[in-house]
Amino acid sequence: MTDLQTREAATVTHSFPVVTDPPSETSWPALIEHSKLQAGRLLRGWLRDPFTILQAVIYPAVTMLMFWAVLGISITKATGVNSIFGTAPMMTLVGAMFGCIASGLSLKKEWKTGLLARFWILPMHRAAGLVSRLIAESVRIMITTVLIVLVAIPLGFRFTQGPLAAIGMLFVPLLLGLGFATLVTMLSVMAAKAPLVELLSLLCTLLMFFNSGFVPTAAYPVWLQNFVENQPMSCAIDTMKGLTLGGPVAEPLIKTALWSIGAVLVFTYPAIKGYQRAAHNPAS
């Protein structure tokens, strides 16, 4: 090696990548990153789970076709309005609610298998488990809503109030679904062996037959009409009917928001405490 080569070699500097510490597991960046990862895991798991697909998409779509074939023509003739404008919004809510129930059952399974406990000891944000579930539920509800609307369009469903109203209609099931998802999460982590989530599905089935989407509110007995008109599904259905077919929107939308926000306020704290207990105490 010549003197020049020796001097050049001596002046060569090596640059190494700068290694930065990961964000603290209690920081906002960690919450965002960990929630995204967990939400992606949940969505991939639901996509591979036939039961979730059945509950969230196939069941409400097939039920909508059955209602339309059996009752739709009679209701349309009696009211002068295509019944699909009530049935389709009702089925988007059914898809949102039964999808939440299916994911609640998968949460109970994660608790029983000890997966929640294993996630709890990882260096991840403690709130990411619940936040990721709400993110995944939001994505699932939006996809389910769009798919059910696409099935309803050949049956006569239309957006007659313009594009902004159409977009607003798609977000109504999401608004109600987030409140319902909070309730399901709380029930899922309250008791591993108690069939609380399964019993909730029976209540949802009952509500499906007593709302303004199944038949007009005036068709119910007078003593039942106040309940039918103000139960959460009817409020959301009336909002969606106003945004698609036309009619009042503000009042049913306010009622829907109150139902959803009220559920979030009431059930969030028990859901958080129950999730923590479930993570620390794997079910036997």
Salt bridges, closest charged atoms under 4 A:
GLU110 OE2 - ARG41 NH1 3.21
GLU110 OE1 - ARG133 NH2 3.03
GLU137 OE1 - ARG140 NH2 2.60
GLU251 OE2 - LYS255 NZ 3.28
